[in-house]
Amino acid sequence: MLGGRYRLERKLGEGGMSVVWYARDEVLGRPVAVKVLAARLVRDEKSRRRIRAEAQAVARLSHPHITAVYDFGGSVDENGDRVPYIVMELLPGHTLAERLAEGPLRARAAMRVCAEVASALAAAHREHLVHRDVKPANVVLTPDGAKVVEIGRASCRERV
């Protein structure tokens, strides 16, 4: 249980910096995705600042094709270390990479996905964020359209 409200149920995936869990928000009674800083990085101040900056950056965005951030917090682990986490929208569907492994998209579907991803990236750019890892594995195809994930891997550009 994180923050007294997010019950981690099963691991969805992991990357270089974090582990993403399927979780249940016990207060609002809904499923969510919780990204937790990897245990080996919990004491690394740079990593802790980076995950917080990720949460702040993505939380500034409100767009139908960008995964929503609901919360950011920290929970004390068994060693007494504060473990930061980001609570995000849980997306139904598969990644574009998984879908492409089955074969190419039809032209109309491909154009729709490209337009939705471009719209999401344009919204991020308006907030001076650049997604540094745009690839099929970071696009989830949901019943409501494509959603760009891992925008937090973005870098902030200086405002001109």
C-alpha positions in Angstrom: 0.0 0.0 0.0 1.4 3.4 -1.0 0.4 6.7 0.5 -2.3 4.9 2.5 -4.5 4.6 -0.6 -2.8 2.9 -3.5 -2.8 -0.9 -3.3 -0.3 -2.4 -5.6 -1.7 -5.6 -7.2 0.6 -6.7 -10.1 3.6 -5.5 -11.9 2.9 -4.2 -15.4 6.4 -3.5 -16.5 9.7 -2.0 -15.7 12.3 0.2 -17.2 15.7 1.5 -16.3 14.5 3.9 -13.6 11.1 2.6 -12.4 8.6 -0.2 -12.1 5.0 0.3 -13.2 2.2 -1.4 -11.2 -1.5 -2.1 -11.7 -2.9 -0.7 -8.5 -6.2 0.1 -6.9 -7.0 3.6 -5.5 -8.8 2.6 -2.3 -10.2 6.1 -1.8 -11.8 6.6 -5.2 -12.3 2.9 -5.9 -10.7 2.9 -9.3 -7.8 1.1 -11.0 -4.7 3.2 -11.7 -1.1 2.7 -12.9 1.6 3.5 -10.3 5.1 4.2 -11.4 7.5 3.6 -8.5 11.2 4.6 -8.5 13.3 1.4 -8.8 14.6 0.2 -5.4 18.3 0.6 -6.4 17.7 4.3 -7.1 15.7 5.3 -4.0 18.7 6.9 -2.3 20.0 8.6 -5.5 19.0 12.2 -5.2 19.3 12.9 -8.9 16.8 10.0 -9.7 14.4 11.3 -7.0 14.5 14.8 -8.5 14.0 13.3 -12.0 10.8 11.3 -11.1 9.3 14.4 -9.4 10.1 16.6 -12.4 8.5 14.0 -14.6 5.3 14.1 -12.5 5.3 17.8 -12.5 5.9 18.1 -16.3 3.2 15.6 -17.3 0.7 16.9 -14.7 0.9 20.3 -16.6 -0.6 18.6 -19.6 -4.2 18.0 -20.2 -4.8 16.3 -23.5 -6.9 13.4 -24.8 -3.9 11.7 -26.3 -1.5 12.0 -23.3 -1.7 9.7 -20.3 -3.0 11.7 -17.3 -1.1 12.1 -14.1 -3.4 11.9 -11.0 -1.0 12.2 -8.1 2.6 12.2 -6.9 3.8 11.0 -3.5 6.2 9.1 -1.5 6.0 6.1 0.8 8.4 4.9 3.4 9.9 1.5 2.6 11.1 -1.2 5.1 14.6 0.5 5.3 13.0 3.9 6.2 13.7 5.4 2.8 11.1 7.5 1.1 10.2 6.0 -2.2 8.7 8.4 -4.8 5.8 7.3 -7.0 3.6 8.7 -9.7 -0.1 7.7 -10.0 -1.4 7.7 -13.6 -4.4 6.8 -15.7 -4.5 3.1 -16.3 -4.8 2.6 -20.1 -6.8 -0.3 -21.6 -5.3 -1.7 -24.8 -2.0 -2.6 -26.3 1.0 -0.7 -27.4 1.4 0.3 -31.0 4.5 -1.9 -31.1 2.4 -4.9 -30.0 -0.2 -4.1 -32.7 2.5 -3.7 -35.4 3.9 -7.1 -34.6 0.7 -8.5 -36.0 1.2 -6.7 -39.3 0.8 -3.2 -40.7 -2.1 -0.9 -39.9 -4.6 0.0 -42.6 -3.9 3.4 -44.1 -6.8 5.1 -42.4 -5.9 3.7 -39.0 -2.2 4.6 -39.4 -3.1 8.2 -40.3 -5.4 8.5 -37.3 -2.7 7.2 -34.9 -0.1 9.6 -36.5 -2.5 12.5 -36.2 -3.3 11.7 -32.5 0.4 11.3 -31.6 1.3 14.5 -33.4 -1.5 16.3 -31.5 -0.1 15.0 -28.2 3.4 16.0 -29.1 2.3 19.5 -30.1 0.6 19.9 -26.8 3.8 18.9 -25.0 5.8 21.3 -27.2 3.5 24.2 -26.2 4.5 23.5 -22.6 8.2 23.5 -23.7 8.5 19.7 -23.3 10.2 17.5 -25.8 9.5 13.7 -25.7 12.9 12.1 -26.1 11.7 8.6 -26.8 8.8 8.6 -29.3 8.4 5.0 -30.5 5.6 2.5 -31.0 6.2 1.0 -27.5 5.4 4.4 -26.0 2.0 4.7 -27.8 -1.0 2.8 -26.4 -3.9 2.1 -28.6 -7.0 2.5 -26.5 -10.7 2.3 -27.5 -10.7 6.1 -27.4 -7.6 6.5 -29.6 -3.9 6.6 -29.2 -2.3 7.8 -26.0 1.4 8.8 -25.7 3.1 7.5 -22.6 6.5 8.2 -21.0 6.2 11.9 -21.8 8.0 12.3 -18.5 11.2 11.1 -20.2 10.9 14.5 -21.9 13.4 17.3 -21.4 12.3 20.8 -20.7 13.4 23.4 -23.1 14.2 26.8 -22.0 11.4 29.3 -22.6 12.3 31.7 -25.4 
